[in-house]
Amino acid sequence: MIVWPEHIRGVTTHTRRGSIRNSFRYGVDFVLIDPDSSAGPWLFGRNRPGLISVQDRAHGGALGAGRGAAWARDALKLRGLAPDSYELRLLTQPGFLGHVFNPVSFWLAMQGDNIVAVISEVSTPFKDRHSYLTHLPDFAPITPSDTPRATKRMHVSPFQDVAGDYTFSFSVQPDRIAIRILFRNGPEGVVATLCGTRRRLSNLAILGATLRRPFGTIRTVALIHWQALKLKLKGALWRPRPTPPSEEIS
C-alpha cells in the first residue's frame, strides 16, 4: 500500500525555567512519512535531491551515516517489539536543498492509530546524536495523558548540564500532532513543544513553506545560534562540551 507523506505545518515553543528565563515561539514545517515508501510530490526528494528531502543517511544511527528504518526496527526488536506488530513512521523536519539539521526527529511505532513506542532522535550543532526509546510496560498504547521518561545522556545545550531527565507527552490524532518534552534538573529546566495540523504533502505546500520560512533547516541553525547569544547576554553559564555517550540509544 502506498502511504503518501504528510505536511505538518506546526509551531515549536521553548520555555526555559530556573534562574535565567528565556522563551521563543517559531513556525516550523515537518513531514510525516512511511520510511519504506518513496511516494511524494515532485519537489519532495526521498533518498534523492529535491527542494525538500528526507534521506536515510540522515536518520537512524550516527549523523550522516544513518541506516534509516532498518536501524529503528533493530532497536525496537532488541527491546522486545516484534517487527510485524507495528507500522513505522518518521516525523522529521526535511532537509532544504541538501542541507540537513534536525534538533529532534521521532520514529513512531504505530498499531493502527495508537503509538506503542517512540524513538526520539536528538541531534546537536556539535555533530553529536543520541536517541531515547520510550514505551510503556508491555508496549501498551501511549495515550496523551501518559508521560514516559528518559534520563538525559547527551550534551544538547552549552547552558544546561548533562543531568536530570526528560518527560515526554505524545498525541498523534488523525488531523493533528502534539508533542511535549519537559527537561528537569532540579529547579532548572526547559519545556519544548511541537504541534501542528496534518495535511497531505503537495508541491504547493512545499512552495508555501519555502516562502513562509526561507532556507528551511539553515534557518533552524541560525535561530539556535540567535537564542544562544541571547542566553549568553543574559548571563547564562557556558558549559564545555563533554565526551558524548558511546551508545547510540538509551
C-alpha positions as CSV (number, residue, x, y, z in Angstrom):
1,M,0.0,0.0,0.0
2,I,1.3,3.4,-1.0
3,V,1.4,5.8,2.0
4,W,1.6,9.4,0.9
5,P,3.8,11.7,3.1
6,E,2.1,14.4,5.2
7,H,3.0,18.0,5.8
8,I,2.8,19.2,9.4
9,R,2.6,23.0,9.4
10,G,3.5,23.5,13.0
11,V,4.7,25.7,15.8
12,T,7.5,25.0,18.2
13,T,8.0,26.7,21.6
14,H,10.8,26.6,24.1
15,T,10.5,27.9,27.6
16,R,13.5,27.9,29.9
17,R,12.9,27.6,33.6
18,G,15.1,28.4,36.5
19,S,17.4,31.3,37.4
20,I,17.6,32.7,33.8
21,R,14.4,32.7,31.8
22,N,14.1,32.7,28.1
23,S,11.4,31.7,25.7
24,F,10.6,31.6,22.0
25,R,8.0,30.5,19.5
26,Y,8.6,29.8,15.9
27,G,6.7,28.3,12.9
28,V,8.2,25.1,11.6
29,D,7.5,22.6,8.9
30,F,7.8,18.8,9.5
31,V,6.9,15.8,7.4
32,L,5.4,12.5,8.5
33,I,6.5,9.7,6.2
34,D,6.4,6.0,5.8
35,P,10.1,5.3,5.7
36,D,9.6,2.4,3.4
37,S,7.9,4.4,0.7
38,S,9.3,6.7,-2.0
39,A,6.0,8.3,-2.7
40,G,5.6,12.0,-2.7
41,P,5.2,15.1,-4.9
42,W,7.9,16.1,-7.4
43,L,9.5,18.7,-5.2
44,F,9.9,16.2,-2.3
45,G,13.1,14.1,-2.6
46,R,13.0,10.7,-0.8
47,N,16.6,9.5,-1.0
48,R,17.1,11.8,-4.0
49,P,17.6,15.5,-4.5
50,G,14.6,17.8,-4.0
51,L,13.7,21.3,-2.9
52,I,13.0,19.5,0.4
53,S,14.1,15.9,1.1
54,V,14.4,13.1,3.6
55,Q,17.5,10.9,3.2
56,D,18.0,7.6,5.0
57,R,21.6,8.6,5.7
58,A,20.4,11.5,7.9
59,H,18.4,9.3,10.3
60,G,18.9,6.1,12.3
61,G,22.4,6.0,13.7
62,A,25.3,8.3,13.5
63,L,24.9,11.7,11.9
64,G,25.5,11.5,8.2
65,A,25.8,7.7,8.3
66,G,22.3,6.6,9.3
67,R,20.6,3.3,8.3
68,G,17.1,4.7,8.3
69,A,14.2,2.4,9.1
70,A,16.4,-0.7,9.4
71,W,18.2,0.9,12.4
72,A,14.9,1.8,14.1
73,R,13.5,-1.7,13.6
74,D,16.6,-3.3,15.0
75,A,16.4,-1.0,18.1
76,L,12.7,-1.8,18.7
77,K,13.3,-5.6,18.1
78,L,16.1,-5.6,20.6
79,R,13.7,-4.2,23.3
80,G,11.1,-6.8,22.5
81,L,8.7,-5.3,20.0
82,A,8.0,-7.8,17.2
83,P,8.8,-6.4,13.8
84,D,5.4,-7.5,12.3
85,S,3.4,-6.0,15.2
86,Y,3.5,-2.3,14.1
87,E,3.9,0.2,11.3
88,L,6.8,2.6,11.4
89,R,6.6,6.3,10.7
90,L,9.2,9.1,10.8
91,L,8.3,12.6,11.9
92,T,11.1,15.0,10.9
93,Q,12.0,18.4,9.6
94,P,13.0,17.8,5.9
95,G,16.4,18.9,4.5
96,F,16.4,22.0,2.3
97,L,18.4,21.8,-0.9
98,G,20.6,19.1,0.6
99,H,21.2,20.9,3.9
100,V,20.0,18.7,6.8
101,F,19.8,19.5,10.5
102,N,17.2,18.3,13.0
103,P,17.3,19.1,16.7
104,V,14.9,16.2,17.2
105,S,13.1,13.7,14.9
106,F,10.7,11.0,16.0
107,W,10.4,7.3,15.0
108,L,6.8,6.3,15.8
109,A,5.8,2.6,16.1
110,M,2.1,2.6,15.4
111,Q,-0.6,0.0,15.9
112,G,-3.5,1.5,14.0
113,D,-4.0,4.9,15.4
114,N,-2.1,4.0,18.6
115,I,1.5,4.8,19.4
116,V,3.3,1.9,21.2
117,A,6.9,3.2,21.2
118,V,8.8,6.3,20.2
119,I,12.5,6.8,19.4
120,S,13.3,10.4,19.9
121,E,16.4,11.1,17.8
122,V,18.2,14.1,19.2
123,S,21.0,15.9,17.3
124,T,23.1,18.9,18.2
125,P,25.1,21.6,16.3
126,F,28.2,20.0,17.8
127,K,27.7,17.0,15.4
128,D,26.6,14.7,18.2
129,R,23.5,12.4,18.3
130,H,21.8,10.3,20.9
131,S,18.3,8.7,20.8
132,Y,15.9,7.9,23.5
133,L,13.5,5.0,23.2
134,T,10.3,5.3,25.3
135,H,7.4,3.0,25.8
136,L,5.0,1.7,28.4
137,P,5.2,-1.7,30.0
138,D,4.4,-4.5,27.5
139,F,4.2,-1.8,24.8
140,A,0.8,-0.7,25.8
141,P,-0.6,2.2,23.8
142,I,0.8,5.6,24.7
143,T,-2.1,8.0,25.3
144,P,-1.8,11.8,25.5
145,S,-2.0,11.6,29.3
146,D,1.0,9.2,29.6
147,T,4.4,10.7,30.4
148,P,7.2,8.2,29.7
149,R,10.6,9.4,31.0
150,A,14.2,9.0,30.0
151,T,17.5,10.0,31.7
152,K,19.4,12.8,29.9
153,R,22.6,11.3,28.4
154,M,23.9,13.8,25.9
155,H,25.1,17.4,26.0
156,V,22.5,19.4,24.0
157,S,22.8,23.0,25.1
158,P,26.0,24.6,26.5
159,F,23.7,26.3,29.0
160,Q,22.5,23.1,30.6
161,D,24.2,20.2,32.5
162,V,24.1,16.6,31.3
163,A,21.9,15.7,34.3
164,G,18.3,15.3,35.1
165,D,15.7,13.7,32.9
166,Y,13.2,14.1,30.1
167,T,9.4,13.6,30.4
168,F,7.6,13.1,27.1
169,S,4.0,13.5,26.0
170,F,2.7,12.4,22.6
171,S,-0.6,12.9,20.9
172,V,-1.0,11.7,17.3
173,Q,-4.5,12.3,16.1
174,P,-5.9,11.8,12.6
175,D,-5.8,15.6,12.0
176,R,-3.2,16.8,14.4
177,I,0.1,16.0,16.1
178,A,1.2,17.5,19.5
179,I,4.5,16.6,21.3
180,R,5.7,18.0,24.6
181,I,9.2,17.4,26.2
182,L,10.0,18.6,29.7
183,F,13.6,18.6,30.7
184,R,14.1,18.8,34.5
185,N,17.3,19.2,36.5
186,G,16.3,20.4,40.0
187,P,14.9,23.9,39.7
188,E,16.4,24.3,36.2
189,G,14.7,23.0,33.0
190,V,13.2,23.6,29.6
191,V,9.7,22.9,28.2
192,A,9.7,22.3,24.5
193,T,6.6,21.7,22.4
194,L,5.8,20.9,18.8
195,C,2.2,20.9,17.5
196,G,0.6,21.3,14.1
197,T,-2.1,20.0,11.7
198,R,-1.7,17.1,9.4
199,R,-2.3,17.5,5.7
200,R,-1.3,15.7,2.5
201,L,2.1,16.9,1.3
202,S,1.9,18.7,-2.1
203,N,4.1,20.7,-4.3
204,L,2.0,23.8,-3.4
205,A,2.5,23.1,0.3
206,I,6.3,22.8,-0.2
207,L,6.4,26.1,-2.1
208,G,4.3,27.8,0.5
209,A,6.6,26.6,3.4
210,T,9.7,27.7,1.5
211,L,8.2,31.2,1.0
212,R,7.0,31.5,4.6
213,R,10.2,30.2,6.1
214,P,13.1,30.6,3.6
215,F,16.1,28.3,3.8
216,G,14.4,25.6,5.9
217,T,16.9,23.8,8.1
218,I,19.5,26.6,7.5
219,R,17.1,28.9,9.2
220,T,16.8,26.4,12.2
221,V,20.6,26.5,12.8
222,A,20.6,30.4,12.6
223,L,17.8,30.6,15.1
224,I,19.6,28.2,17.5
225,H,22.7,30.5,17.5
226,W,20.5,33.6,18.0
227,Q,18.9,32.1,21.1
228,A,22.3,31.0,22.4
229,L,23.6,34.6,22.0
230,K,20.5,35.9,23.9
231,L,21.2,33.5,26.8
232,K,24.9,34.4,26.9
233,L,23.9,38.1,27.1
234,K,21.6,37.3,29.9
235,G,24.5,35.8,31.9
236,A,23.9,32.1,31.4
237,L,26.9,30.0,32.4
238,W,28.6,28.4,29.4
239,R,29.5,24.7,29.9
240,P,32.1,23.0,27.7
241,R,31.0,20.0,25.6
242,P,31.8,16.7,27.3
243,T,32.5,13.5,25.6
244,P,29.2,12.2,24.1
245,P,27.8,8.8,25.1
246,S,29.3,5.9,23.3
247,E,26.0,4.1,22.7
248,E,23.6,5.4,20.1
249,I,20.4,4.8,22.0
250,S,19.2,4.5,25.6
